[in-house]
Amino acid sequence: MTRRIDDSLASRPKLASSRQRSVAWTLCILLLVASAISVILSFVWAASTVLEWVSSLIFASLFTISFILFAKRGQTPAFEHYHTPIVETLLRSEAVPLAVLDRNGVIMEMNEASSRTLGYHRTELLGNPLEPLIEPGSRPLLQDLLNNALKGESGQTNVGITHRSGYPLELQVVCAPMVKADDVIGTVIVSHDLSDRKRNIERIRYMAYYDDMTGLPNRTLFHIKLSESLTEAQACGGLVGLCYLDLDRFKLVNASFGREFGDMLLMQVAERLSRTIGERGLAARMEGDEFAMLFQSIDSEEQLLVWTKEMLHAIEEPFELKGFPLHITGSIGAVTSRVAEDDGYTLLKKADMALVKVKEGGKNDCLLYSESWSNSSLERLTLQHEMYRAIKRQEFVLHYQPQYDIDSGAMVGVEALVRWCHPIKGMIPPGQFIPLAEESGMIVQIGDWVLEEACRQNKAWQELGLPPMPVSVNLSIRQFVQHDLASKVAAVLAKTGLEARYLDLEITESMTMDVGHVSRCLLQLTEMGVGISVDDFGTGYSSFHYLKNFPIDRLKIDRSFVRDIQQDPSDAEIVAAIIAMAHNLNIQVIAEGVETEGQMEFLRKHNCDEMQGYIWSPPVTSDNIEKLLGAAG
């Protein structure tokens, strides 16, 4: 077979070359004979010596040329010797798939690359037609290409072909005519596998639009689908639903079991979400433990909430991670495309706002976005920015509420309360900015300033000769969990020159959950001489066990109990019990929020030590405290 192909490919050059040499050889013989005759005639008939020499020179030249052609009569061009090795190399090559078909489309020869591409052994295909291997949809294209090749025309196209194992391939094929003696005797096919390139393109596309771990659409594809759904909904007057889900306490799973367990959990959550949603919409992994669900067509907001609860119930079912049962919950914020002007990014922002409110309200629930939140959210962002600026511009001021001995009525201390003196809005009460400061972390900077300013002001009062008394400062939970709190307090006392016994730090019950840290921190502070009070006592969950173990100097009864002690017998009994228990533990008691004579008399009757409230004085400026202390002195 190799020899046949070689002969067919090489026959035309050999024939042309031999014909050229034959013509040249015949012409030289004729010229040589003519020259010989002219020499003889010049010597016999001509009398000119010049003519005789010219004739002899021409004859000698033609004789030399004829001799050279005669000596090389059996030689061929050197390149013709490479035809067979070239063909054999192509047939053994695995670089380019190559096949030779006869005029009927039967495979006459093929190289190793072709057989490897198709998944067959070479001998299984030789002598068989190529058409059965071609996918039916591509057969007309290939047949037109082969017909053109038989007419002497080359061409190329893409065809589908079936691998022996059954999976489809896409090949780019080039067909060229195979000619022998001016006749087309078959077709040479050179092909290139496009499947790998297409698979790579598909892989790149998958990585661009899908989450590699869960297999769900990622944020990019979700935005595309959301935009398409909104366009369709606006065109037909439909309603689109969007949900944003966050797993509750997922960081605890990673911290407890490792990221491998966390990844396994995310994959199982993704599978449950996809199964629950079904054909109604799609789920996407946005980032971390956050997922978004899109419902392209819903009937009402109530229907969206029903489907949302279905997803929460699906997540609440226990998961099994390597044999370990795990229960988790999720929080979902939902929104619909009821507002026609909302684009995809706006809807996602609204769903995220609803999610945040669910988290703030206790988690493990779903909430539909309300348009009434828009202005408040903008106000919160504006306020947060202005609060950051207020720290730099020193817009915060301290007011002080006096604390009195309930029997003598003497002022025994003050509580420092921060206020924000806004340049435009005026005095902003702490209830409007303290929660936002805690959420953003700026409470630490504000708290540090309050501590230093309260100590400085108390020292200033003492230097004026006013009666010395402790100043109470509230600590935020973010300040309290800092490991260098004691050193910070010591540095402030050293800077301001205030003795430690004139500083009282107020903590809340929620700060006492980490017993080890609380014990170390409070011992360090009390060893310095700083007083410790528990603020809002009775509202927490661990109210009694730490009173005996922690160095507590004073309890502050929360105003919610004091307010109703005259109307609610239960509150009255709670206040009386707190006072009695604290005294048995040698702890002082102060009641806050005292506003009436009846409340004060009840507290005095049950031997409460101190009180503060509007009945004697609201929070006032430092100048007013100077006047009160001066009058008392």
C-alpha positions as CSV (number, residue, x, y, z in Angstrom):
1,M,0.0,0.0,0.0
2,T,2.9,2.4,0.9
3,R,4.5,1.7,-2.5
4,R,1.2,2.3,-4.4
5,I,0.8,5.7,-2.7
6,D,4.5,6.6,-3.3
7,D,4.2,5.7,-6.9
8,S,1.0,7.6,-7.4
9,L,2.5,10.7,-5.7
10,A,5.9,10.5,-7.4
11,S,4.9,9.3,-10.9
12,R,4.1,12.7,-12.3
13,P,7.5,14.4,-11.4
14,K,9.5,11.4,-12.7
15,L,7.6,11.4,-16.0
16,A,8.0,15.1,-16.5
17,S,11.7,15.0,-15.8
18,S,12.4,12.1,-18.2
19,R,10.5,13.8,-20.9
20,Q,12.5,17.0,-20.5
21,R,15.8,15.1,-20.6
22,S,14.7,13.1,-23.8
23,V,13.8,16.3,-25.6
24,A,17.2,17.9,-24.7
25,W,19.1,14.8,-25.7
26,T,17.4,14.6,-29.1
27,L,18.0,18.3,-29.8
28,C,21.7,17.9,-29.0
29,I,22.1,14.9,-31.4
30,L,20.4,16.8,-34.2
31,L,22.6,19.9,-33.6
32,L,25.7,17.7,-33.4
33,V,24.9,16.0,-36.8
34,A,24.2,19.4,-38.3
35,S,27.5,20.8,-37.0
36,A,29.5,17.9,-38.3
37,I,28.0,18.3,-41.8
38,S,28.7,22.1,-41.7
39,V,32.4,21.4,-40.8
40,I,32.8,18.9,-43.6
41,L,31.2,21.3,-46.1
42,S,33.4,24.2,-44.8
43,F,36.6,22.2,-45.4
44,V,35.4,20.8,-48.8
45,W,33.6,23.8,-50.4
46,A,34.7,26.9,-48.4
47,A,38.1,28.5,-48.9
48,S,37.9,30.7,-45.8
49,T,40.0,29.7,-42.8
50,V,37.9,31.7,-40.4
51,L,34.8,29.8,-41.4
52,E,36.6,26.5,-40.9
53,W,37.6,27.5,-37.4
54,V,34.1,28.7,-36.4
55,S,32.5,25.5,-37.7
56,S,35.1,23.4,-35.8
57,L,34.5,25.4,-32.5
58,I,30.7,24.9,-32.7
59,F,31.1,21.2,-33.3
60,A,33.4,20.8,-30.3
61,S,30.9,22.7,-28.0
62,L,28.0,20.6,-29.1
63,F,30.0,17.4,-28.8
64,T,30.9,18.3,-25.2
65,I,27.3,19.0,-24.3
66,S,26.1,15.8,-25.9
67,F,28.8,13.8,-23.9
68,I,27.7,15.4,-20.6
69,L,24.0,14.5,-21.3
70,F,25.0,11.0,-22.3
71,A,27.0,10.5,-19.0
72,K,24.0,11.6,-16.9
73,R,21.3,9.9,-18.9
74,G,20.4,7.4,-16.0
75,Q,20.5,10.0,-13.1
76,T,17.3,11.6,-11.5
77,P,17.0,14.7,-9.3
78,A,18.2,14.0,-5.7
79,F,14.8,15.0,-4.2
80,E,13.0,12.2,-5.9
81,H,14.8,9.7,-3.7
82,Y,13.0,11.3,-0.6
83,H,9.4,10.6,-1.8
84,T,9.1,7.2,-0.2
85,P,10.6,8.1,3.2
86,I,8.4,11.2,3.4
87,V,5.2,9.1,2.8
88,E,6.3,6.4,5.3
89,T,7.1,9.1,7.9
90,L,3.7,10.7,7.5
91,L,2.0,7.3,7.9
92,R,3.9,6.6,11.1
93,S,3.4,10.1,12.5
94,E,1.2,10.8,15.5
95,A,1.4,14.5,15.1
96,V,-1.2,15.0,12.4
97,P,-4.1,12.6,11.6
98,L,-3.9,11.7,8.0
99,A,-5.9,9.2,5.9
100,V,-6.2,8.2,2.2
101,L,-9.5,7.3,0.6
102,D,-10.2,5.8,-2.8
103,R,-12.8,7.3,-5.1
104,N,-15.5,5.3,-3.3
105,G,-14.7,6.7,0.1
106,V,-13.0,3.5,1.3
107,I,-10.0,3.9,3.6
108,M,-6.9,2.8,1.7
109,E,-4.3,4.0,4.3
110,M,-4.1,6.0,7.5
111,N,-1.5,6.9,10.0
112,E,-1.3,6.2,13.8
113,A,-2.6,9.7,14.7
114,S,-5.8,9.0,12.8
115,S,-6.4,5.6,14.5
116,R,-5.7,7.0,17.9
117,T,-8.1,9.9,17.4
118,L,-10.9,7.5,16.4
119,G,-10.1,4.9,19.1
120,Y,-9.7,2.0,16.6
121,H,-6.7,-0.1,15.6
122,R,-5.4,0.8,12.1
123,T,-6.1,-2.6,10.7
124,E,-9.8,-2.5,11.8
125,L,-10.4,0.5,9.5
126,L,-8.4,-0.3,6.4
127,G,-10.6,-1.4,3.6
128,N,-13.8,0.0,5.2
129,P,-15.8,3.1,4.3
130,L,-15.4,6.2,6.4
131,E,-19.0,7.2,6.3
132,P,-20.3,5.0,9.2
133,L,-17.9,6.8,11.5
134,I,-19.3,10.2,10.7
135,E,-22.3,11.5,12.6
136,P,-25.5,11.7,10.4
137,G,-25.7,15.4,10.6
138,S,-22.2,15.9,9.2
139,R,-22.3,13.3,6.4
140,P,-23.6,15.7,3.7
141,L,-20.9,18.2,4.5
142,L,-18.1,15.6,4.2
143,Q,-19.6,14.0,1.0
144,D,-19.7,17.4,-0.7
145,L,-16.1,17.9,0.3
146,L,-15.1,14.5,-1.1
147,N,-17.0,15.1,-4.3
148,N,-15.1,18.4,-4.8
149,A,-11.8,16.6,-4.2
150,L,-12.6,14.1,-6.9
151,K,-13.1,17.1,-9.2
152,G,-9.6,18.3,-8.3
153,E,-10.6,20.9,-5.7
154,S,-9.3,21.1,-2.1
155,G,-11.5,22.3,0.8
156,Q,-12.1,22.1,4.5
157,T,-15.0,21.9,7.0
158,N,-15.9,20.8,10.5
159,V,-17.6,17.4,11.0
160,G,-18.8,15.4,13.9
161,I,-17.5,11.9,14.3
162,T,-18.1,9.2,16.9
163,H,-15.2,7.8,18.9
164,R,-15.1,4.0,19.4
165,S,-16.0,4.5,23.1
166,G,-19.1,6.3,22.0
167,Y,-18.4,10.0,22.9
168,P,-18.6,12.5,20.1
169,L,-15.7,14.4,18.6
170,E,-15.5,17.4,16.4
171,L,-12.8,17.4,13.7
172,Q,-11.7,20.0,11.3
173,V,-10.9,18.1,8.0
174,V,-9.0,19.2,4.9
175,C,-9.6,17.2,1.8
176,A,-7.2,17.3,-1.2
177,P,-7.3,15.3,-4.5
178,M,-4.7,12.5,-5.0
179,V,-3.6,12.6,-8.7
180,K,-1.8,10.0,-10.8
181,A,-1.2,10.5,-14.6
182,D,-3.4,13.5,-14.6
183,D,-6.3,11.4,-13.1
184,V,-7.7,11.8,-9.6
185,I,-7.5,8.4,-8.0
186,G,-8.6,9.3,-4.4
187,T,-8.6,11.8,-1.6
188,V,-6.1,12.7,1.1
189,I,-7.7,13.8,4.4
190,V,-5.8,15.7,7.0
191,S,-7.8,16.4,10.2
192,H,-7.5,18.3,13.5
193,D,-9.3,17.5,16.7
194,L,-11.3,20.5,17.9
195,S,-12.8,18.7,20.9
196,D,-9.9,19.5,23.3
197,R,-10.1,23.2,22.5
198,K,-13.8,23.2,22.9
199,R,-13.6,21.3,26.2
200,N,-11.0,23.9,27.4
201,I,-13.3,26.7,26.4
202,E,-16.2,25.1,28.2
203,R,-14.0,24.6,31.3
204,I,-13.1,28.3,31.2
205,R,-16.7,29.2,30.9
206,Y,-17.7,26.9,33.7
207,M,-15.1,28.4,36.0
208,A,-16.3,31.9,35.1
209,Y,-20.0,31.2,35.8
210,Y,-20.1,28.3,38.3
211,D,-18.9,27.7,41.8
212,D,-16.2,25.0,41.5
213,M,-17.0,23.4,44.9
214,T,-20.9,23.2,44.9
215,G,-21.5,23.3,41.2
216,L,-24.1,26.1,41.6
217,P,-24.1,29.2,39.5
218,N,-21.8,31.9,41.0
219,R,-22.5,35.6,41.6
220,T,-21.6,36.6,38.0
221,L,-24.1,34.1,36.4
222,F,-26.7,34.9,39.0
223,H,-26.6,38.6,38.1
224,I,-27.0,37.6,34.4
225,K,-30.0,35.4,35.1
226,L,-31.5,38.0,37.4
227,S,-31.2,40.7,34.8
228,E,-32.8,38.4,32.1
229,S,-35.6,37.5,34.5
230,L,-36.4,41.1,35.3
231,T,-36.5,42.0,31.6
232,E,-38.9,39.2,30.9
233,A,-41.0,40.1,33.9
234,Q,-41.3,43.7,32.9
235,A,-42.3,42.7,29.3
236,C,-45.1,40.4,30.5
237,G,-46.1,42.1,33.7
238,G,-44.8,39.2,35.9
239,L,-43.2,39.3,39.4
240,V,-39.7,38.1,40.2
241,G,-38.7,36.8,43.7
242,L,-35.3,37.0,45.2
243,C,-34.0,35.4,48.5
244,Y,-30.6,35.9,50.2
245,L,-29.6,33.2,52.7
246,D,-26.8,33.1,55.2
247,L,-26.1,30.1,57.4
248,D,-26.2,30.9,61.1
249,R,-23.0,30.3,63.1
250,F,-21.2,28.7,60.1
251,K,-17.9,30.1,61.4
252,L,-18.4,28.0,64.5
253,V,-18.5,24.9,62.3
254,N,-15.2,25.8,60.6
255,A,-13.6,26.6,63.9
256,S,-14.8,23.4,65.6
257,F,-14.4,20.8,62.8
258,G,-12.1,22.4,60.3
259,R,-12.7,23.8,56.8
260,E,-13.0,20.4,55.3
261,F,-16.2,19.8,57.3
262,G,-17.3,23.3,56.4
263,D,-16.9,22.6,52.7
264,M,-18.8,19.3,53.0
265,L,-21.6,21.1,54.8
266,L,-21.8,23.8,52.0
267,M,-22.1,21.1,49.3
268,Q,-24.9,19.4,51.2
269,V,-26.7,22.7,51.7
270,A,-26.3,23.5,48.0
271,E,-27.8,20.1,47.1
272,R,-30.8,20.6,49.5
273,L,-31.5,24.1,48.1
274,S,-31.4,22.9,44.5
275,R,-33.7,20.0,45.4
276,T,-36.2,22.2,47.3
277,I,-36.3,24.9,44.6
278,G,-36.6,22.4,41.7
279,E,-37.9,23.8,38.5
280,R,-39.3,26.9,40.2
281,G,-36.0,28.8,40.1
282,L,-32.3,28.5,40.6
283,A,-29.9,28.7,43.5
284,A,-26.4,30.3,43.4
285,R,-23.5,30.4,45.8
286,M,-22.6,34.1,46.2
287,E,-19.6,33.8,48.6
288,G,-18.6,31.9,51.7
289,D,-21.8,30.6,53.4
290,E,-24.1,32.9,51.5
291,F,-26.6,31.7,48.9
292,A,-29.1,33.5,46.6
293,M,-32.3,32.0,45.2
294,L,-34.1,33.4,42.2
295,F,-37.7,32.6,41.3
296,Q,-38.4,33.8,37.8
297,S,-42.2,33.9,38.2
298,I,-44.2,34.2,41.4
299,D,-47.8,35.0,42.0
300,S,-47.4,37.1,45.2
301,E,-45.1,38.0,48.0
302,E,-47.0,35.6,50.3
303,Q,-46.1,32.7,47.9
304,L,-42.4,33.8,48.1
305,L,-42.5,33.7,51.9
306,V,-44.0,30.1,51.8
307,W,-41.2,28.9,49.5
308,T,-38.7,30.7,51.7
309,K,-39.9,28.8,54.8
310,E,-39.7,25.5,52.8
311,M,-36.0,26.2,52.3
312,L,-35.4,27.0,56.0
313,H,-37.2,23.7,56.9
314,A,-34.9,21.8,54.5
315,I,-31.8,23.3,56.1
316,E,-33.0,22.5,59.6
317,E,-33.0,18.8,59.0
318,P,-29.8,17.3,60.5
319,F,-26.7,16.9,58.3
320,E,-24.3,14.1,58.6
321,L,-20.6,14.8,58.2
322,K,-18.4,11.7,58.5
323,G,-20.9,10.1,60.8
324,F,-21.4,13.1,63.0
325,P,-24.9,14.6,63.1
326,L,-25.0,18.4,62.8
327,H,-27.9,20.8,63.2
328,I,-27.7,24.2,61.7
329,T,-30.1,27.0,60.8
330,G,-30.3,29.8,58.3
331,S,-31.6,33.3,57.9
332,I,-33.2,34.6,54.7
333,G,-34.0,38.1,53.5
334,A,-36.5,38.2,50.6
335,V,-37.7,40.8,48.1
336,T,-39.8,41.0,45.0
337,S,-39.6,43.1,41.9
338,R,-42.7,45.1,42.8
339,V,-40.9,48.4,42.2
340,A,-40.4,48.5,38.5
341,E,-37.4,50.8,38.7
342,D,-35.3,48.3,40.7
343,D,-32.5,46.6,38.8
344,G,-30.7,43.4,39.9
345,Y,-28.2,45.1,42.1
346,T,-30.9,47.1,43.9
347,L,-32.9,43.9,44.6
348,L,-29.8,42.2,46.0
349,K,-29.1,45.1,48.2
350,K,-32.7,45.1,49.5
351,A,-32.6,41.3,50.1
352,D,-29.4,41.8,52.0
353,M,-30.9,44.5,54.2
354,A,-33.8,42.2,55.0
355,L,-31.2,39.5,55.9
356,V,-29.4,41.8,58.3
357,K,-32.7,42.6,60.1
358,V,-33.3,38.9,60.5
359,K,-29.9,38.4,62.0
360,E,-30.5,41.3,64.3
361,G,-33.8,39.9,65.4
362,G,-32.5,36.5,66.5
363,K,-31.7,34.6,63.2
364,N,-33.3,31.4,62.0
365,D,-36.2,33.2,60.3
366,C,-37.2,34.9,57.0
367,L,-38.3,38.5,56.4
368,L,-39.6,40.3,53.4
369,Y,-38.1,43.6,52.6
370,S,-40.2,46.7,53.3
371,E,-39.8,49.9,51.3
372,S,-40.0,51.9,54.5
373,W,-36.5,50.8,55.4
374,S,-34.8,52.6,52.5
375,N,-34.6,56.0,54.1
376,S,-33.6,54.6,57.5
377,S,-30.7,52.6,56.0
378,L,-29.4,55.7,54.2
379,E,-29.7,57.7,57.4
380,R,-27.7,54.9,59.2
381,L,-24.9,55.0,56.6
382,T,-24.8,58.8,56.8
383,L,-24.8,58.8,60.5
384,Q,-22.0,56.2,60.6
385,H,-19.9,58.4,58.3
386,E,-20.6,61.5,60.4
387,M,-19.8,59.6,63.6
388,Y,-16.4,58.7,62.2
389,R,-15.8,62.4,61.4
390,A,-17.1,63.4,64.9
391,I,-14.4,61.3,66.6
392,K,-11.7,63.3,64.7
393,R,-13.5,66.7,65.3
394,Q,-14.1,66.0,69.0
395,E,-17.8,66.5,68.7
396,F,-18.6,64.1,71.6
397,V,-19.1,65.6,75.1
398,L,-19.8,64.1,78.5
399,H,-22.7,64.7,80.7
400,Y,-22.7,63.5,84.3
401,Q,-25.7,62.2,86.3
402,P,-25.2,62.5,90.1
403,Q,-25.5,59.5,92.3
404,Y,-26.9,60.0,95.9
405,D,-26.8,58.3,99.2
406,I,-30.5,57.3,99.6
407,D,-30.5,58.1,103.4
408,S,-28.5,61.3,103.7
409,G,-29.1,62.7,100.2
410,A,-25.4,63.5,99.8
411,M,-23.8,63.2,96.3
412,V,-21.5,60.2,96.4
413,G,-20.6,59.9,92.8
414,V,-21.4,60.6,89.1
415,E,-21.9,58.5,86.1
416,A,-20.3,59.7,82.8
417,L,-22.7,59.6,79.9
418,V,-21.6,60.4,76.4
419,R,-23.5,62.8,74.1
420,W,-23.0,63.8,70.5
421,C,-23.1,67.5,69.8
422,H,-23.8,67.4,66.1
423,P,-23.0,70.7,64.3
424,I,-26.3,70.6,62.4
425,K,-28.7,68.2,64.2
426,G,-27.7,69.4,67.7
427,M,-27.5,67.1,70.7
428,I,-28.0,63.5,69.6
429,P,-29.0,61.1,72.4
430,P,-26.8,57.9,72.9
431,G,-29.7,55.6,71.9
432,Q,-29.4,56.8,68.3
433,F,-25.7,56.3,67.8
434,I,-24.4,53.9,70.5
435,P,-25.9,50.7,68.8
436,L,-24.4,51.9,65.4
437,A,-21.1,52.5,67.1
438,E,-21.1,49.0,68.6
439,E,-22.0,47.5,65.2
440,S,-19.3,49.3,63.3
441,G,-16.6,48.9,66.0
442,M,-16.2,52.6,66.6
443,I,-17.4,52.1,70.1
444,V,-13.9,51.2,71.1
445,Q,-12.5,54.6,70.0
446,I,-15.5,56.4,71.6
447,G,-15.1,54.3,74.8
448,D,-11.4,55.1,75.1
449,W,-12.1,58.8,74.8
450,V,-14.9,58.6,77.4
451,L,-12.6,56.9,79.9
452,E,-9.8,59.4,79.5
453,E,-12.1,62.4,79.5
454,A,-14.0,61.3,82.6
455,C,-10.8,60.7,84.5
456,R,-9.4,64.0,83.4
457,Q,-12.6,65.9,84.5
458,N,-12.7,64.1,87.9
459,K,-9.1,65.1,88.5
460,A,-9.9,68.7,87.5
461,W,-12.8,68.8,90.0
462,Q,-10.4,67.6,92.7
463,E,-7.8,70.2,91.8
464,L,-10.5,72.9,92.2
465,G,-10.9,71.7,95.8
466,L,-14.3,70.0,95.3
467,P,-15.1,67.0,97.4
468,P,-13.5,63.9,95.8
469,M,-15.9,61.2,94.6
470,P,-15.7,58.3,92.1
471,V,-16.8,58.7,88.5
472,S,-18.6,55.7,86.9
473,V,-17.7,54.8,83.2
474,N,-19.6,52.2,81.2
475,L,-17.5,49.7,79.3
476,S,-18.7,48.3,76.0
477,I,-18.3,44.6,75.4
478,R,-15.8,45.3,72.7
479,Q,-13.6,47.2,75.2
480,F,-14.0,44.5,77.8
481,V,-12.9,41.6,75.6
482,Q,-9.6,43.4,74.8
483,H,-6.7,41.6,76.5
484,D,-4.9,44.8,77.3
485,L,-7.9,46.5,79.1
486,A,-6.1,46.7,82.5
487,S,-3.0,48.2,81.0
488,K,-5.1,50.8,79.1
489,V,-6.9,51.8,82.3
490,A,-3.6,52.1,84.2
491,A,-2.2,54.2,81.4
492,V,-5.2,56.6,81.5
493,L,-4.9,56.9,85.3
494,A,-1.2,57.6,85.0
495,K,-1.8,60.2,82.3
496,T,-4.6,62.1,84.1
497,G,-3.2,61.7,87.6
498,L,-6.5,60.3,89.0
499,E,-6.3,57.8,91.8
500,A,-7.7,54.4,91.0
501,R,-10.2,54.5,93.9
502,Y,-12.0,57.4,92.2
503,L,-12.8,55.4,89.1
504,D,-15.7,52.9,88.9
505,L,-16.1,50.7,85.8
506,E,-19.5,49.4,84.9
507,I,-19.9,46.1,83.1
508,T,-23.1,44.3,81.9
509,E,-24.1,40.7,82.7
510,S,-23.5,39.7,79.0
511,M,-19.8,40.4,79.4
512,T,-19.5,37.7,82.1
513,M,-20.0,34.7,79.8
514,D,-16.3,34.1,79.3
515,V,-15.5,33.3,83.0
516,G,-11.8,32.9,82.6
517,H,-11.2,36.2,80.9
518,V,-13.6,38.0,83.2
519,S,-11.8,36.6,86.3
520,R,-8.4,37.7,85.1
521,C,-9.5,41.1,83.9
522,L,-11.5,42.0,87.0
523,L,-8.8,40.8,89.4
524,Q,-6.2,43.0,87.6
525,L,-8.5,46.0,87.9
526,T,-9.4,45.5,91.5
527,E,-5.8,45.0,92.4
528,M,-5.2,48.5,91.0
529,G,-8.0,49.8,93.2
530,V,-10.6,50.4,90.5
531,G,-14.2,49.8,91.6
532,I,-16.4,47.3,89.6
533,S,-20.2,47.7,89.2
534,V,-22.6,45.5,87.4
535,D,-25.0,47.6,85.3
536,D,-28.6,46.7,84.3
537,F,-28.6,43.9,86.9
538,G,-31.4,41.4,86.5
539,T,-31.8,41.6,82.7
540,G,-29.1,39.0,81.9
541,Y,-28.9,35.2,82.0
542,S,-26.2,34.6,84.6
543,S,-27.2,37.0,87.3
544,F,-26.2,35.1,90.5
545,H,-23.4,32.6,90.1
546,Y,-20.6,35.2,89.4
547,L,-21.5,37.5,92.3
548,K,-19.7,35.2,94.7
549,N,-16.8,34.4,92.4
550,F,-16.1,37.8,90.9
551,P,-14.8,40.9,92.7
552,I,-18.0,42.9,92.4
553,D,-18.3,46.1,94.5
554,R,-21.8,47.3,93.5
555,L,-25.0,46.3,91.7
556,K,-27.1,48.6,89.7
557,I,-30.8,47.6,89.6
558,D,-32.1,48.1,86.0
559,R,-34.5,50.9,85.5
560,S,-37.1,48.5,84.1
561,F,-37.6,47.0,87.5
562,V,-37.6,50.3,89.4
563,R,-40.2,51.8,87.1
564,D,-43.0,49.5,88.1
565,I,-42.2,48.6,91.7
566,Q,-45.4,50.4,92.8
567,Q,-47.7,48.9,90.2
568,D,-46.2,45.4,89.7
569,P,-45.8,43.2,92.8
570,S,-43.5,40.9,90.9
571,D,-41.0,43.8,90.1
572,A,-41.3,44.9,93.8
573,E,-40.4,41.4,95.0
574,I,-37.5,41.2,92.5
575,V,-36.0,44.5,93.6
576,A,-36.3,43.6,97.3
577,A,-34.7,40.2,96.7
578,I,-31.8,41.8,94.8
579,I,-31.1,44.2,97.6
580,A,-31.2,41.5,100.3
581,M,-29.0,39.1,98.3
582,A,-26.4,41.8,97.5
583,H,-26.2,42.8,101.2
584,N,-25.7,39.2,102.2
585,L,-22.7,39.1,99.9
586,N,-21.4,42.5,101.1
587,I,-22.2,44.2,97.8
588,Q,-23.6,47.7,97.7
589,V,-26.8,48.4,95.7
590,I,-27.7,51.4,93.6
591,A,-31.0,51.9,91.8
592,E,-31.2,53.8,88.5
593,G,-34.1,55.5,86.9
594,V,-35.7,56.7,90.1
595,E,-38.3,59.3,89.2
596,T,-41.0,59.4,91.9
597,E,-41.2,59.8,95.7
598,G,-42.9,56.5,95.9
599,Q,-40.1,54.7,94.2
600,M,-37.6,56.3,96.5
601,E,-39.5,55.5,99.6
602,F,-39.7,51.8,98.5
603,L,-36.0,51.7,98.0
604,R,-35.3,53.4,101.3
605,K,-37.6,51.0,103.1
606,H,-35.7,48.0,101.7
607,N,-32.3,49.5,102.6
608,C,-31.1,50.3,99.1
609,D,-27.7,52.1,99.4
610,E,-27.7,54.6,96.6
611,M,-29.9,56.0,93.8
612,Q,-29.8,58.1,90.6
613,G,-32.6,59.4,88.5
614,Y,-34.5,62.4,87.4
615,I,-36.2,62.8,90.7
616,W,-33.0,64.6,92.0
617,S,-31.0,65.3,88.9
618,P,-30.9,64.5,85.2
619,P,-27.5,64.2,83.4
620,V,-25.9,67.6,83.4
621,T,-22.8,69.3,82.1
622,S,-19.5,69.4,84.1
623,D,-20.1,73.0,85.0
624,N,-23.4,72.1,86.7
625,I,-21.6,69.3,88.6
626,E,-19.2,71.9,89.9
627,K,-22.1,74.0,91.2
628,L,-23.7,71.0,92.8
629,L,-20.5,70.0,94.5
630,G,-19.8,73.6,95.5
631,A,-23.2,73.9,97.1
632,A,-22.8,70.6,98.9
633,G,-19.4,71.7,100.2
